[in-house]
Amino acid sequence: MNPKIRVISDILLAISFLVSAISGLVLKYAFISGPTGRDMLFWLLGRHEWNEIHFIANIVFIILVAIHFIAYWNVIKCAPRVLKQKNGK
């Protein structure tokens, strides 16, 4: 696979992970559970909008992980052999 595609997919993978982690932390710590937290806003977004951001970031992350595995399949395929040679077995 083209090295540019690998680099772009790796950067997007990192970005989607960060968006997912940040939105997860916002959902966990910025909103009060129960009915009182329904109308709260954090950075002008409510709980449902943060849930949507978190969900979409996770879907993008899963797709990019699949692309990452496809892009680095030869490395993954050869890793056991290389590790076996390094261990001297």
C-alpha positions in Angstrom: 0.0 0.0 0.0 1.1 3.5 -0.7 3.2 5.1 2.1 1.2 8.3 1.9 -2.0 6.3 2.6 -0.3 4.6 5.6 0.8 8.0 7.1 -2.6 9.5 6.5 -4.4 6.6 8.0 -2.1 6.6 11.0 -2.7 10.3 11.6 -6.4 9.9 11.3 -6.3 6.9 13.6 -4.6 8.9 16.3 -7.0 11.8 15.8 -10.1 9.6 16.0 -8.7 7.9 19.1 -8.2 11.3 20.8 -11.7 12.5 19.9 -13.1 9.3 21.2 -11.1 9.5 24.5 -11.9 13.2 25.0 -15.6 12.8 24.3 -15.7 9.7 26.6 -14.1 11.7 29.4 -16.6 14.6 28.8 -19.5 12.1 29.0 -18.1 10.5 32.1 -17.1 13.5 34.1 -18.9 16.6 32.7 -22.5 15.5 32.9 -24.5 14.6 36.0 -26.4 11.3 35.7 -30.1 11.3 35.9 -32.8 13.8 34.8 -30.9 16.8 36.2 -28.1 16.3 33.7 -30.3 16.3 30.6 -30.3 20.0 30.0 -26.6 20.6 30.8 -24.2 21.9 28.2 -20.5 21.5 27.8 -18.8 23.6 25.1 -22.3 24.4 23.8 -23.1 20.7 23.3 -25.5 18.6 25.3 -25.1 15.0 26.3 -26.8 13.6 23.2 -24.4 15.6 20.9 -21.4 14.3 22.8 -22.8 10.8 22.5 -23.1 11.2 18.7 -19.5 12.6 18.5 -18.3 9.6 20.6 -20.2 7.1 18.6 -19.0 8.5 15.2 -15.4 8.7 16.4 -15.5 5.1 17.5 -16.9 3.9 14.2 -14.2 5.9 12.3 -11.6 4.4 14.7 -12.8 0.8 13.9 -12.7 1.4 10.2 -9.2 3.0 10.4 -8.0 0.0 12.5 -9.1 -2.3 9.7 -7.3 -0.1 7.1 -4.2 -0.1 9.4 -4.2 -3.9 9.5 -4.6 -4.2 5.8 -1.8 -1.6 5.2 0.6 -3.4 7.5 -0.5 -7.0 6.8 3.0 -8.0 5.5 4.6 -6.7 8.7 2.0 -8.5 10.8 2.4 -11.7 8.8 6.3 -11.7 9.2 6.4 -10.6 12.8 6.2 -14.2 14.3 9.1 -15.3 12.1 11.2 -12.3 13.0 10.5 -12.6 16.7 11.4 -16.3 16.5 14.7 -15.5 14.9 15.5 -12.9 17.5 14.9 -15.3 20.3 17.3 -17.8 18.7 14.8 -20.6 18.5 
